């Protein structure tokens, strides 16, 4: 993958992550909750491969959390929340695959 293609993909992922935050906030508002405006601490790598490693870790954490939310939504008979998180989970898995592929491409 060339530099520009990777740059475009990073941009696309950032936009998708913002859309995820918006969907989750809207669902919280629906239930009368108040979404946080303070994100969890963000790991900022100094060089590209450190950032990619941080991204891989963050995607895995998000995937695990969203799977738990899906199970909870199913047990609470809340198909709308389950569906929202199924959609987000699919995109998170795509992001994870991209970062893994990028890292594996480095090794070649």
C-alpha positions in Angstrom: 0.0 0.0 0.0 1.5 3.3 -1.0 1.7 6.3 1.4 -1.3 8.2 -0.1 -3.6 5.1 0.0 -2.6 4.5 3.7 -3.2 8.2 4.5 -6.6 8.1 2.9 -7.5 4.9 4.9 -6.4 6.5 8.2 -8.6 9.5 7.4 -11.6 7.2 6.5 -11.1 5.3 9.8 -11.0 8.6 11.8 -14.3 9.7 10.2 -15.9 6.3 11.0 -14.8 6.5 14.6 -16.4 9.9 14.9 -19.6 8.5 13.5 -19.5 5.6 16.0 -19.2 8.2 18.8 -22.2 10.1 17.5 -24.3 6.9 17.2 -23.4 5.9 20.7 -24.1 9.4 22.1 -27.5 9.4 20.4 -28.4 6.0 21.9 -27.3 7.2 25.3 -29.5 10.3 25.0 -32.4 8.2 23.9 -32.1 6.3 27.2 -31.8 9.6 29.2 -28.1 9.3 29.7 -25.5 11.9 29.2 -22.5 10.9 27.0 -19.1 11.8 28.4 -17.2 14.6 26.8 -13.9 13.4 28.2 -12.4 10.5 26.2 -10.3 7.9 27.8 -6.5 8.6 27.7 -5.2 8.4 24.2 -1.9 6.7 23.5 0.1 8.7 21.0 3.0 6.9 19.4 6.1 8.8 18.3 6.6 6.9 15.1 4.3 5.2 12.6 4.7 1.6 13.8 4.2 2.5 17.4 1.0 4.3 16.4 -0.1 1.2 14.4 0.6 -1.0 17.5 -1.5 1.4 19.6 -4.3 1.3 17.0 -4.3 -2.5 17.0 -4.6 -2.6 20.8 -7.4 0.0 20.8 -9.4 -1.8 18.1 -9.1 -5.1 20.0 -10.3 -3.4 23.2 -13.2 -1.8 21.3 -14.2 -5.1 19.7 -14.3 -6.9 23.1 -16.3 -4.1 24.6 -18.8 -3.9 21.7 -19.3 -7.7 21.9 -20.2 -7.4 25.6 -22.6 -4.6 24.8 -24.3 -6.7 22.1 -24.7 -9.6 24.5 -26.2 -7.3 27.2 -28.5 -5.7 24.7 -29.7 -9.1 23.6 -30.3 -10.2 27.2 -32.2 -7.0 27.8 -34.4 -7.6 24.7 -33.1 -4.4 23.1 -32.7 -5.3 19.4 -32.0 -1.6 18.3 -28.9 -1.3 20.6 -27.8 -4.7 19.5 -28.1 -3.8 15.9 -26.3 -0.5 16.3 -23.3 -2.2 18.0 -23.3 -5.0 15.4 -22.8 -2.4 12.7 -20.1 -0.6 14.7 -18.4 -3.9 15.5 -18.2 -4.9 11.8 -16.4 -1.6 11.1 -14.1 -2.0 14.1 -13.1 -5.5 12.8 -12.3 -3.9 9.4 -10.2 -1.3 11.1 -8.3 -4.0 13.0 -7.8 -6.0 9.8 -6.4 -2.9 8.1 -3.9 -2.2 10.9 -2.8 -5.9 11.1 -2.3 -6.0 7.3 -0.4 -2.7 7.4 1.9 -4.2 10.1 2.3 -7.5 8.2 3.2 -5.6 5.0 6.0 -3.8 6.9 7.6 -7.2 7.6 7.8 -8.1 3.9 
